[in-house]
Amino acid sequence: MNDDRNGTVDATVDATSRVGEGLAVTEAGVLAEQDLQSATSRLVRSSALVGVGTALSRVSGMVRVGVLVAVLGRTGGLADTYLIANTSPNVIYDLLLGGILSATLVPVFVDQLERDDDEGASAVVTVTVSVLVALTVAAVLAAPWIFRLYTFSRDDAARVADVGIPLTRLFMPQVLFYGLTALATAVLNARRTFAAPAFAPLLNNVLLCSVLLALPRVAGEPLTLDLVREDTTLLVLLGAGTTAGIVAMTLVLWPALRRAGFRMRWNPDWRHPSVRKVGSLSGWTLCYFATNQVTLVIVTILAGRRDGDWTAYITAFVFFHLPHGLFAVSLMTTFVPDLSAFASRKDLAGYRERFALGLRLLVLVVLPASVGYALLARPLVLSLLQRGQFDSGDAALTGDVLAAFALGLLGFSVNVFTIRGFYALQDTRTPFFLNLVENGLHVLLALALVGIWFAEGLALAFSAAATVAAVASLGVLGRRIGGLGLRDSLPTMVRAAAATAVMAAAVWVVLGLTDGPGGAGPLIRTLLGVVTGSIVYAGATLAFRVPEVTELANRRRSRHQPAR
């Protein structure tokens, strides 16, 4: 009898225990789901804030390009000379330091923040600033050889060098300020402060537009290469005014650093573990960006075979970067600190979940942007750039180059996001080999296509190589972390593709109805296409019940419902 009672009691306790365990598992699942939803909302809000700043910066950058081509023209040599000279500090910075900073600083600063290592952060900043100063001085001294490297194949190489070499010298101090901006941005992003770096380029664009618009008034006539070559005042205003915008973009970040609680102490400790960590990650990253710059030199030389092609190519590339910066960069900026934190804690499950979320959101916003850009490229460029010395033929060519770039927007964005995933794991070796394959394919396709389609062929080569690289990078990262959760992400991606197809059909119809004699102008066609595409895509994602969109819509409705 007692045995029966004891058995009954044991069974009851065991059942109660199993119920308790079941409740605990259920509660853990609910909490995990709540954590995911909370993280999603936080990251989407942060990405939206960055997106607003990036949108203003990118749109003002497009205005800057419009002002530049209107003032300097596409043909005649001045625009090409200015753009090649102004690209040089970016190339030097990216080649020797920029890639290292972008690849290593956020993960390292996140790791230091997790361990309250303020000394390590100060040592990294001190050593980096010292290297930046030395690199800038060397770049200024090497300016003549750097500029001639990009222009030796031109028929007018000696003529453009008279303007290009002094401009390159005036632009090279930008290397220091690009580096300081990268340092400040990494510190702020590691502390989950994103707004100031996103809005800072707006100031640069406003200042540069002001300088460019003032130059014809100072000259008293339209600018030409020969006019600038003969007038030192114009040359100095053009060079120093451009660099002043980069300086302003850097200085405006200082108050944000103070508010974020960063207090730097000068600490030139080259042997500090954090400095050595950055150094150990830098070798492969240096090779990565060196490969990029070799490809850029080859593309620049190929584009220089026909007057104005380089201006069309680089102008279209600036437009191409608008949706990439607005959507992809905004997401990457807010996701990389979280990915780095999961990697620092060796939490691969959390890393996989966060990366998959970022990839889904990336496809959700970049895929329609890519298709929409391809459809609207020509009317967009015609409406914004057909001014002054930039005529309809120039605008049409640039629009066609932009459409070719747009085909690779999704692949480019996914590849960059995946490479940032490797960097969050503090793996810089794998991205180098992936990038080597991408650049090899890019060069081969560029050599094959430039003789057929000129600048458009170069853009197609870029798009194809970026798309192949995205697939390869995702495959390698998936093997590295034990899967990407693509099966769970498939519903979002399929439904996003279907919504994009509906959007593309609607935009195509609108463009067809407003084209031809008596139709709407390029600006009206662009606005109609953007508005139609945005409304149709938003409606289609809700109709197809894309999970992330539905979740955000439900959360928004619940916040506005009165409490009962």
DOKEVO-862498 format. One record per residue: x, y, z of N, C-alpha, C in turn; residue in three letters. Coordinates in steps of 0.05 Angstrom, whole numbers, plus 5000, padded with zeros to 4 digits. Layout:
BEGIN
XYZXYZXYZALA ...
***
This chain:
BEGIN
501749765000500050005000501750255000MET 503750245018505550475019507150494993ASN 507950254982509350264957507750384935ASP 505050324934503250434914503150744917ASP 502850814943502751114948505351244940ARG 507551114947510151234939510451244909ASN 509451034896509651034866507951254855GLY 505551294867503751504857505051774861THR 506251804885507552064891509852114872VAL 511451894867513751934848512751994820ASP 510651864812509551914785508552204783ALA 507152294805506152564805508452764804THR 510552714820512852894820514152894793VAL 514452654781515752634755514152784734ASP 511452744735509652884716509853184720ALA 509853264745510053554751512753664741THR 514853494745517453584735517453614705SER 516153414691516153434662514553674653ARG 512253724667510653964660512354214664VAL 513854224688515454454693517654494672GLY 518854264664520854284643519654384617GLU 517254284611515854364587515154664588GLY 514254754611513655044614516255204611LEU 518455104622520955244621521855274591ALA 521655044577522355044548520655244533VAL 517955224539516155404525516755704532THR 517355754558517956024566520556114552GLU 522555934551525056004538524656064509ALA 522855904496522255954468520856224464GLY 518956284482517556544480519556774484VAL 521356744504523256954510525156984486LEU 525956754474527756774451526356914428ALA 523856854423522256984402521957284408GLU 521457344434521257624441523857774437GLN 526157634444528757754440529257814410ASP 528457614393528957654365527257884354LEU 524657894363522958114354524058384364GLN 524958384389526058634400528558714385SER 530358514379532758584364532058674336ALA 530058544324529258634297528258924297THR 526558984317525559264318527759464323SER 529659394342531859574348533559614323ARG 534259404310535959424287534659564263LEU 532059514260530559654238530459954244VAL 529960024270529860314277532560444273ARG 534760304282537360414278538060434248SER 537360234233537860234204536260464191SER 533860504200532160724189533460994195ALA 534561034219535861284226538361324208LEU 539961114206542261124188541361174160VAL 539161044152538161074125537361364118GLY 536161504138535361784133537861954129VAL 539861914146542362064143543761994117GLY 543861734111545161654087543661754062THR 540961754064539361854041540062144036ALA 540062304057540762594053543562624042LEU 545462454053548162474043548462384014SER 547062164007547262063980545862243960ARG 543462333968541962513950543662773945VAL 544762883967546363123964548863053947SER 549862803950552062713933551362713903GLY 548862623898547962633870547762913860MET 546763093877546663373870549463483865VAL 551363393882554163483878555163393851ARG 554563143843555363043817554063203795VAL 551463263798550163433778551363703775GLY 552063823797553464083796556164063783VAL 557563843790560263803780560263783749LEU 558563613739558563573709557363813695VAL 555563963708554564203696556664423694ALA 558364433715560464643715562964553700VAL 563764303702566164213689565764073662LEU 563263983656562663843632563563553633GLY 562763393612563663113611566063093592ARG 566163233570568363223551570063483555THR 572363483542574163713544576463673563GLY 576363463579578763393595578663493624GLY 577163713630577263813657575963633677LEU 573563523671572163353689573763093694ALA 574862973672576462733676578862783693ASP 580163013689582563083704581863113734THR 579663263739578863303767578163043780TYR 576662873767575662623779577962433784LEU 579862413765582162243769583862343793ILE 584362603793585962713816584562673842ALA 581862713842580362693868579962393876ASN 580162213857580061933863582661833876THR 584861963870587461873880587661853910SER 586862053926587062013955585261783965PRO 582961743952581361513959582861253954ASN 584161243931585661003924587960953943VAL 589461163949591761133967590761043995ILE 588661184004587561114031586560824032TYR 584960754012583860484012586060274008ASP 587960333991590160143986591860084010LEU 592560294025594460254046593360254074LEU 590960364078589860374105586860344108LEU 585460454088582560464091581260194095GLY 582160004079581059734081581659614108GLY 584059664118584859564145582959674166ILE 582459924165580760054185577959944184LEU 576759944159574059854157573659554164SER 575759394159575559114164575959034193ALA 577659184207578459094234577459264257THR 576959524253576559694276573959644291LEU 571759614277569259574292569359314309VAL 570159084297570358844314572258874337PRO 574559004333576559044354575459234376VAL 574159454367573059634387570659514402PHE 569059344389566959204403568159024424VAL 570158874417571558694436572658854459ASP 573859084454574959244476572759354494GLN 570459424482568259524497567059304515LEU 567059054505566058834521567858784545GLU 570458854542572358804564573159064579ARG 571759284573572459544586575359614582ASP 576459574559579259624553579659904540ASP 579560114556579860384545582760434536ASP 584660314550587460354542587960234514GLU 586760004509587159884483586060064461GLY 583660184465582460354445584260594440ALA 585260714461587060954458589660874443SER 590660644449593160554435592560524405ALA 590360394398589660354370589360624356VAL 587960804368587461064356590061224353VAL 591761224373594361364372596161264350THR 596461004349598260884329597160934301VAL 594460904298593260954271593661234262THR 593261434280593661714272596561764264VAL 598461634278601261674271601761564243SER 600661334236601061214210599661394188VAL 597361494195595961674176597561914169LEU 598762044188600362284183602662224165VAL 604062004170606361924154605461854125ALA 603261714123602261634097601361884081LEU 600162074094599262314080601662474069THR 603762504085606162654075607362514051VAL 607562244053608662094030606862124005ALA 604262124009602462143986602662413972ALA 602962623988603362893976605862903960VAL 608062783970610562783956610462623930LEU 608862403931608662223908606562303888ALA 605262533892602962603875603462603845ALA 605762703835606262693806606162413794PRO 607562233807607661953797604961813799TRP 603461873820600761753823598961843801ILE 598862103795597062203774597862093747PHE 600462093741601361993715600761693711ARG 600561543732599961263730597161223717LEU 595261403723592561373713592261493685TYR 594061653676593661813652595761763630THR 597661583635599861553616598961463588PHE 596661333587595661233561594061433545SER 593561663557591861873544593562023523ARG 592262103502593562263481594362533492ASP 592762643510593262913521594462893549ASP 596062683555597162643581598762883592ALA 600463003575602063233585600263473591ALA 598163513575596363743579594863713605ARG 593763483610592163443634593863433659VAL 596463363656598163353679598763623691ALA 598663833674599164103684597064193705ASP 594664083702592564143722592263913742VAL 592563663732592063433749594063403772GLY 596563453767598563413788598263613811ILE 597863873805597364063828594763993843PRO 592663913828590263833841590663593859LEU 592263403849592763163865594163233891THR 596063413890597463503914595463633934ARG 593763793923591763933941589763733952LEU 589263513938587263313947588463113967PHE 591063063966592362853982591962884013MET 591863134024591263144053588663014061PRO 586962964041584462824048584962544060GLN 587262434053587962164064587862164095VAL 589062374107588962394136586162414147LEU 584562584134581862634145579962404139PHE 580362254117578762014112579361814135TYR 581961794142582661604163581561684190GLY 581661944196580462034222577461984222LEU 576162024199573261974198572761674203THR 574361504191573961214195574361134224ALA 576361254237576861194265574461284282LEU 573561524278571261634294568761464289ALA 568261394263565961234257565960964270THR 568360834270568560574283568060584313ALA 569160794326568660824355565660864360VAL 564461034344561561094348559860854343LEU 560360704321558760474314559160254335ASN 561560214345561960014366560260074391ALA 559760334395558160424418555160454410ARG 554460344387551660344377550660634373ARG 552460814364551761094357552261114327THR 550061154312550161144283549461404268PHE 548161584282546961814268549162004256ALA 550962084273552962294265554562204240ALA 555661964240557161884215555461874190PRO 552861804194551061794171550462064159ALA 550262264177549562534167551962704160PHE 554362634169556762794165557362854135ALA 557162654117557762724089555962934077PRO 553662984088551963204078553463474078LEU 554963524100556463774102558563794080LEU 559863574075561863574053560663644026ASN 558363524021557063563995556163853992ASN 555063964013554064244012556464434007VAL 558664394021560964574017562164543989LEU 562264293979563464263952561664383931LEU 559064353934557164473914557564783914CYS 557864893938558265183940560765273925SER 562965113929565465183915565165163885VAL 563964943875563664903847561965123834LEU 559765193847557965403836559365673836LEU 561165713855562565973856564666013835ALA 565765793825568065803807567465953780LEU 565265893767564666043742564366343747PRO 563266413770562966693777565766823781ARG 567566683793570266783797571666813770VAL 571366603753572666603726571366803707ALA 568766843710567367023692566666893666GLY 567066633663566466483638566366183645GLU 565266023627565265733632568065623636PRO 568365423654570965313660571865123638LEU 574365133632575664933614578264853626THR 579364643615581964543625584164763621LEU 584164883598586165093592585865333610ASP 583365403616582865633633583965583662LEU 583365353672584365283699587365263699VAL 588565163678591465123676592865393677ARG 591565603666592865863665592166043688GLU 590165963705589366133727589765983754ASP 591966053768592665923793590465953814THR 589066183814586966223834584766023831THR 583865973806581765783801582665503810LEU 585165433803586165163810586265123840LEU 587165323855587365303884584565293896VAL 582765453886580065443897578765173893LEU 579165063869578064793863579264583880LEU 581864583884583164383899582764403929GLY 583264643940583064693969580064683977ALA 578264783960575464773967574364493969GLY 575364313952574464033953575463903979THR 577963953986579063834010577763944035THR 576964194034575764314058573164174066ALA 571764064046569263924052569863664068GLY 572063524061572863284076573663354104ILE 575063574107575863664134573463714151VAL 571463854140569063914155567563664163ALA 567463464145566063214150567363074174MET 569963104177571362974200570863124226THR 571163384225570963544250568163524263LEU 566163494247563463494257562863244274VAL 564563034273564262794288565262824317LEU 566963024322568163044349566063074371TRP 564063254369562063274390560663004395PRO 560162854374558762594378560562404394ALA 563162404389564962244405564862314434LEU 564762564440564662654468562062564481ARG 559862594467557262504478557162204482ARG 558562054465558561764467560261664490ALA 561761844503563361764526566161684519GLY 567061724495569761644487571761854496PHE 573661774512575761954522578461834514ARG 579761964495582261854485584561964501MET 586561794507589061874519591261794499ARG 593161984494595261934475596961704486TRP 596961484471598261244481599761104458ASN 602161194451603561074428604860804436PRO 603260614444604160354452603860164428ASP 605960134412605859974388605759674394TRP 606359604420606359324428603859244443ARG 601959424445599559354460598059124445HIS 596858944460595458714447593458804426PRO 591959024431589959104412591259204386SER 593459344389594859444365595959204349VAL 597059004364598158774351595858614337ARG 593458614350591158474338590458604312LYS 590258874311589659014286591858954265VAL 594358944274596558894256596358614244GLY 595658414261595458144252593258104231SER 591158264233588958254215589358414189LEU 591458574189591858774168593058674143SER 594758464145596258374122594458284099GLY 592558104106590758004085588858234075TRP 588158414093586358634085587858814066THR 590458864071592059024053592158904025LEU 592458644024592458503998589758523985CYS 587558504001584858523991584458783976TYR 585159003989584659263977586659333955PHE 589059213957590959253935589959133910ALA 588658903912587458773889585258953877THR 583659073894581559253885582759493869ASN 584959593879586059833866587459763840GLN 588559523838589659433812587459423792VAL 585159313800582859293782581859573774THR 581859753794580960033788582760163768LEU 585460123771587360243752586760133723VAL 586359873721585759753695583259863683ILE 581059883699578559993689578860283681VAL 580460443697580860723690582260743663THR 584260583659585760583633583960503610ILE 582260303614580460213593578360433587LEU 577360563608575360773604576561023591ALA 579261053593580561283581580961263551GLY 580161033539580561003511578661173495ARG 576461273507574561443493573961683511ARG 574161923500573862163516571162173530ASP 571162213556568662243571567561993583GLY 568661753575567661503586568161473616ASP 570461563625571061543653569161713670TRP 568461953660566562123674563861993675THR 562961873652560361733652560361503671ALA 562661353671562861113688562761193718TYR 564361383726564561453754562061603764ILE 560761763745558261893752556061693757THR 555861503739553861283742554361133768ALA 556961083774557560933798556661083824PHE 556861343823555861503846552861463849VAL 551361473827548561423828547961133837PHE 549560943828549260663836549460633866PHE 551160793878551660773907549460893924HIS 547561033911545361153927543660933941LEU 542460743926540960543940542660353957PRO 545060303947546960133963547460263990HIS 548060523990548560664015546060694032GLY 543860754018541360804032540360554047LEU 540560324034539360084045541559894056PHE 543359814038545359604046547259714068ALA 548459944063550360054083548960114109VAL 546460204108545060254133544660004149SER 543959784136543659534150546359424160LEU 548359434143550959334152552059494175MET 551659754175552659924196551559844223THR 548959774224547759704249547959414256THR 548359234237548558954242551458864250PHE 553458984239556258894244557058904273VAL 556359114288556959104317555758874331PRO 553258804325551958574337553358314329ASP 553958284303555358044294558058024307LEU 559458244311562058244324561858164353SER 559658254366559258184394558757884397ALA 557057774380556557484380559057324375PHE 560657414356563257284350565157294374ALA 565257524387566957564411566157374433SER 563557314436562557134457562556834447ARG 563556784423563456514411560656404409LYS 558756574405555956494403555156474373ASP 555856244361555356214332552356194326LEU 550756084345547856074340546656354338ALA 547456524357546556804355547556944330GLY 550056884323551257004298549656924274TYR 549056654272547456564249544756694247ARG 543356714270540756834270540857124261GLU 542857274272542957554265543857594236ARG 545657434226546557454198544157394179PHE 542657184186540357104169538357334168ALA 537857454191535957674192536957904175LEU 539457974177540558184160540358124130GLY 540957874123540757794095537957814085LEU 536057734101533157754092532358044088ARG 533058214107532358494104533758624080LEU 536258534076537758644053536458574027LEU 535658324023534358243998531658393996VAL 530258424018527658544018527658834008LEU 529858974013529959264005531659303980VAL 533759143976535559203954534559083928VAL 533258853929532258733904530358913888LEU 528259033901526659223886528159473877PRO 530059563893531659793886533259733861ALA 534359493859535959413836534259413810SER 531959293811530259273788529159553780VAL 528259703800527259973795529360153783GLY 531860133793533960293782534560233753TYR 534459973746534959893718532860013700ALA 530360023709528160123693528260433691LEU 529060563712528860853714531461003709LEU 533660853702536260973701536461213682ALA 535461163657535761383637534161633644ARG 531461603650529961853657531061983682PRO 532061823701533261943726535662113719LEU 537462013704539862163697539262403680VAL 537462363661536662583643535462813660LEU 533762743679532362953695534263103714SER 536362963724538063083744540663203733LEU 541663103711544363183702544463343676LEU 542263353661542363483635542263793640GLN 544563893646544864183653547564283641ARG 547664533635550164663628551664523606GLY 554164443611555764313591555264003589GLN 553363903604552663623604550063593588PHE 550363513562548063513544546463253545ASP 544363233529542662993529544162743522SER 546062763503547562523496549262423519GLY 550562613534552062533557550362403578ASP 547962513582546062413602545062133594ALA 544462093568543561833559545661623563ALA 548161683557550361493560550661423590LEU 550561623607550861573636548561403646THR 546161453636543861303644544061003636GLY 545160953612545460683604547660533620ASP 549760683628551760563645550560503673VAL 548860683683547560643708545760393708LEU 544360353686542560123683544259863684ALA 546659873672548359633673549359583701ALA 550059793716550859773744548559653761PHE 546159753755543859673772543359373772ALA 544059243750543758953748545358803769LEU 547458923779549158803799548858903827GLY 546759073831546459203857546059003880LEU 544258803875543758613896546258443902LEU 547458343881549858183884552058333899GLY 552458583891554558753904553958793934PHE 551458853940550658903968550858653985SER 549958423974550058173989552958093994VAL 554658133974557458063976558858233998ASN 558358493997559558674017558658594045VAL 556058544048554958464074556258204084PHE 556558014066557757754073560757794081THR 562157954066564958014073565058144101ILE 563158324107563158434135562558224155ARG 561158014147560757794165563357644172GLY 565057614152567657494158569357674176PHE 569157944171570758124187569758124216TYR 567158084220566158064248567257824262ALA 567957614247569257374258572257414261LEU 573157664254576057724253577557544235GLN 576357484212577557324191577957494167ASP 580457574161580957744138582357584115THR 583157334121584457174101582457074080ARG 580256964089578256854070577157074051THR 576457314060575557524042577557594020PRO 580157574027582157634006581957443983PHE 581857183988581756983967579157003951PHE 576957063965574457103950574557353933LEU 575857553943576057803928577957773904ASN 580057603907581857553885580457433862LEU 578657233867577057113846575257313833VAL 573857483850572057683839573557873821GLU 575857983829577258173813578358053788ASN 579257803789580257673765577957643744GLY 575557563753573357553735572557823725LEU 572658033742571958303734573858403712HIS 576458353715578358443694577858303668VAL 577558033669577157883645574657973630LEU 572458013645569958113632570258393621LEU 571758563636572158843627573658843600ALA 575758683599577358673574575658563551LEU 573858383557572258263536570058453526ALA 568858603545566458763539566959053531LEU 569259163539569759453534569859513504VAL 570859323488571059363459568359353446GLY 566359233459563659203448561859433456ILE 561859483483559859683494561259903509TRP 563859933508565360153521564660173550PHE 563760413560563260453588561060273598ALA 558960223582556860033590557959753594GLU 559859673577561059413580562659393606GLY 564059603614565459603640563559573663LEU 561259703662559359683683558059403684ALA 557559283661556559003661558558813672LEU 561158853667563258683678563258703708ALA 562958943719562758983748560358823760PHE 558058853747555658733758555758423757SER 556758313736556958023734558957913755ALA 561258043758563257953777562157973806ALA 560758183812559658223839557558003845ALA 555957933826553857733830555057463835THR 557057383819558357133823559757123851VAL 560957353858562357363884560457333907ALA 558057443905556057423926555357133932ALA 554856973910554256693913556556543926VAL 558956593917561256453928561756523957ALA 561456783964561856863992559856744011SER 557356744003555256614020555856324024LEU 556756184003557255894006559555844025GLY 561656004024563955964041563356034070VAL 561856254074561156334102559256124114LEU 557356024098555555814108557055574118GLY 559055484104560655254113562255334138ARG 563055584140564655664163563055674189ARG 560555754188558955784213556755574216ILE 556855364199554955154203552155204191GLY 552055354169549555414156548755704159GLY 547155794139546256074139543256094145LEU 541855874150539055884155537455974131GLY 538455904107537055994083534355864079LEU 534055614090531455484088529355644102ARG 529955754126528055924140527656194127ASP 529756284112529656544099528256524072SER 527956284061526856254034524056384030LEU 522156344049519556474045519756774041PRO 521456914057521757194053522857264026THR 524857124017526257183992524457133968MET 523056903969521156833946518957043944VAL 517757113967515557303966516657583959ARG 519057653968520157913959520657923929ALA 521557693918521957683889519257713874ALA 517157583884514557603871513557893873ALA 513858013896513058293899514558483880ALA 517158423877518858573859517858553830THR 517058303822516058263795513558423790ALA 511758433809509358593807510058883804VAL 511858973821512759253820513959323793MET 515759153783517059203757514959233735ALA 512959063735510859073714509359343716ALA 508759433740507359683744509059923734ALA 511559923741513360143733513660143703VAL 513959903691514259883662511859993647TRP 509459933658507060043646506960343648VAL 507660453671507660743675509560883655VAL 511960773653513960883635513060873606LEU 511760653598510660623571508460823565GLY 506760873585504561063580505461353579LEU 507761413592508661693593510961753574THR 511661573557513961603538512961713512ASP 514861803495514261883468513562183466GLY 513062273442512362553437509762623452PRO 509862853465507562933481507362803508GLY 509162623514509162493540510462663561GLY 510562553585511662703608514662733605ALA 515862933617518662973617520062773635GLY 522762763633524362563648523862583678PRO 523662823689523262843718520562733726LEU 518462803711515762703718515662403715ILE 516862293694516962003690518361863713ARG 520561983722522061873744520361873770THR 519162103776517562123800515161923799LEU 513861913776511561723774512561433777LEU 514861373766515861103769516561033797GLY 517861223811518661173839516261153857VAL 514261333854511861323871510261063865VAL 509861003840508360763833509760513843THR 512360503839513860263848513860233878GLY 514160453893514060433922511460343932SER 509260453922506560383931505960093924ILE 506460023899505859743890507459543906VAL 510059603910511759403924510859373953TYR 510259603966509359583994506759423996ALA 504859483978502359333978502759033971GLY 504558973953505058693945506358533968ALA 508158663983509458524005507358464027THR 505458644031503358584051501458374040LEU 500758394014498958194002500157914002ALA 502757893997504157633997505057554025PHE 504357714045504957654073507957584077ARG 509657774069512457754075512857774105VAL 514057574118513957564147514957814161PRO 517257924153518358154166516558404163GLU 515458434140513658664135511158634151VAL 509958394152507558344167508058394197THR 510358294207510958324235511158624243GLU 512658774226512959064232510259204230LEU 508559134211505959254209504159194233ALA 504258944242502758864266503659014291ASN 506259034294507359174317506659474317ARG 506659584293505859864290502959904297ARG 501159724288498359744294497859704324ARG 499259524336498859474365499659704382SER 501659854373502460094388500360314387ARG 498860324365496860534362494060454371HIS 493660204379491060124389490760214418GLN 488360324425487960404453487960174472PRO 489060214496489159994516486359944526ALA 485859684531483159604541483259554571ARG 
***
